Amino acid sequence: MNPIGALAVIMAAVSALLLLHYLVLRPPLTAGVRLQLLLGLAVFPFVAAVATTGYGMQRTTERSFCGSCHVMDTHLKDAEDPHSPSLAARHTRNHFVGEHSCYTCHANYGMLGYPLTKLTGMSHVYNYYLGGYNKMSLEHFHAEVRIAKPFPNDNCRLCHSGTLGSFANVKDHLAVLPDIEADRVSCAAAGCHGVAHPFTKRPDELGQATAQQGEGHFALKPPSFLQPGEGGAK
């Protein structure tokens, strides 16, 4: 168990024992008993609440949590597929992001980034339970649902800063650098480094750059687990 989660359980259990002791034995309200009640009613529950919140927040950054809704099944399987060439899968295989690849790429990194990221996550919960996502088939979800706003290049450039020669010496980068900085050209476009989840895109969204796999582009091909005859969808 996560140490923070263990702390929450311990604090809740101790608090319950202190209160149960008082309710069963009904000792006189001495200073010691008052302290016991203070700990059982306020201090330990507060620590348990903080630890529980911390554990819950940490859990929401894990890839398995992001993939726990059925409409994210394909995203999760593709990201964890060691043979997938998708941008999401390649980043997931990077040990620097690993189990937190979804959160690392999609988080808001502004001054209020953490709470804003969690608020965005709550909108996903709303859409899933009250917006009809939980009633959608995977095919319907992939065809109709798109990211709420364009993916910011700044998120890519937190790791790929653009200051090294591997970026700065590429003529294609230099030619569109102002557009990259202004988010007019996306790093995760079909004609650049490939979309993160290509199986969710229609052919017209992938454009003409899907023909060349091996040059940073990705053919419009479902992940291996979705292909008939390979344990995938029929």
C-alpha positions, 0 to 999 in steps of 0.5 A: 500500500502507498505510505500516504494511504497507509497513514490515512488508514492508521489515523482513521483506525486510531480515531475510531478506537479512541471514540469507541473506548469513550463511548463504551467505558464512558470515563469521567471528563478528565484532562486526559479524556478531553485530550483523547476526544480532541485527538479522536474527533479532530486531530487524527480525522484531520490527518486522515482526511489530508492523507486520503486527499493526498493519496487520491490526488496521487492516484489520479496521476497514474496511467491505470486510473486514466484508463479505468473508464471503458472509453479509455480502454483502447488508449490504455492498451495502446499506450502499454503496447510495447510494439505500438509506434504511436506517440503516446506509446513511445512516451509511455515506454520512457522511464522518465514518465512511465506510469504517469505518462497521461498526466505528464503530457496532459497536465496544465503547468501554469501557476495554478496548473495543479488545481486547474488540471484536477478541475479538468479531470472533474469535467471528464467525470461529469461527461462520463456519468452525466454526459453520456460517455458511459453509454457510448461504444468505443467506436462511437466515442472514437468517432465523435469525441475530441480533445476539448482544446488544441494540445499545447506545444509548451507541454512538449517543450517542457522536456523537448526544450528546443535548445539542443542541436537535435531540435535546433539543427533540423530545418523543418523545425526552424522553418516553422519555429514561430508557428510552433511557439504560437501553437499554430503548428502542433508538434503532435500533428500527423505531418510532424511527430504523429498524433498521440492516439492515431486510432482515434482519428479519421483519415481526413484528420490524419491527412496525407502524412500517414503514408510514411511510417518510419519518418516520424509519421504513422500509417492509419492502422489500428493497434495490434490488439484491435486487429482481427486474428490477433486477439483484437476486436472482431 
